[in-house]
Amino acid sequence: MSSFTAAYVLDKDGGATVTETIDYVFGTSSGVKHGIFRNIVTRQQITDDSGKTSSDTYRYYALDLENVTSPTGAPTATKLTDQADGTTQIRIGDPDVTVSGTQTYVVTYHLANVMNPFPDHAEFFYNVFRGDSVPKDTVKVTVTGPGGVTEVNCVRGSGQGKPGDLAQAGKTAVFQVDNL
């Protein structure tokens, strides 16, 4: 994948409308392909006040797929499947049509319940990818909140992870990681 861009627009009800633009390079060495798979995190473990997590305690983010388009003309038929790892997989493409070269997919969806409310602020803590082994040259994520974004943190990897290449606060926060 040459690039992945996601714009999260947070709403006052605690949800987010997300628009992802995915530029995927279908090479000849990867064999015949009919489209892409995009796994969206829709279930995430909750850490309690003592720092403990439980395998049966999680937050569910209801996913509403709004639109899938391709400005390059790739097929955009979709099928959603819930996965055991807490993601919902969106299969984009047509089993009867192969694709090649660089194709662009624009995926728009809404996630409910993504904000963590606190007495003096709200927090957006979200994993953009889970279990995704497709290499990405550039990943850029923006987050726009109803009142702007005052603190930011971006990590890659599991646990504490490694810092991202860019994390910038403002009316719209910007995060970027290269060579993911």
WOHU-V847292 format. One record per residue. N is the residue number from 1. PHI is phi as a letter, one per 20 degrees, with the letter a starting at -180 (NA if undefined). Layout:
BEGIN
n={N;N}
phi={PHI;PHI}
END
This chain:
BEGIN
n={1;2;3;4;5;6;7;8;9;10;11;12;13;14;15;16;17;18;19;20;21;22;23;24;25;26;27;28;29;30;31;32;33;34;35;36;37;38;39;40;41;42;43;44;45;46;47;48;49;50;51;52;53;54;55;56;57;58;59;60;61;62;63;64;65;66;67;68;69;70;71;72;73;74;75;76;77;78;79;80;81;82;83;84;85;86;87;88;89;90;91;92;93;94;95;96;97;98;99;100;101;102;103;104;105;106;107;108;109;110;111;112;113;114;115;116;117;118;119;120;121;122;123;124;125;126;127;128;129;130;131;132;133;134;135;136;137;138;139;140;141;142;143;144;145;146;147;148;149;150;151;152;153;154;155;156;157;158;159;160;161;162;163;164;165;166;167;168;169;170;171;172;173;174;175;176;177;178;179;180}
phi={NA;e;b;c;c;c;d;d;d;e;d;f;e;n;d;b;e;d;c;d;d;d;d;d;d;e;e;f;f;e;n;f;c;d;q;c;d;c;e;d;f;c;b;c;f;d;e;e;f;e;n;e;d;c;f;d;d;b;d;d;d;f;d;c;f;e;a;c;c;b;f;e;n;f;f;c;f;c;b;d;c;f;d;f;e;n;d;d;e;d;e;d;q;c;f;d;c;e;c;b;m;e;c;d;c;d;d;c;b;d;d;e;m;e;e;e;e;c;g;d;a;c;c;d;c;b;e;f;c;b;m;e;e;f;f;c;f;b;c;c;c;d;c;d;d;g;d;n;c;d;c;c;b;c;c;c;n;e;m;f;m;d;f;f;f;b;b;c;e;q;g;c;f;c;c;b;c;d;l;e}
END
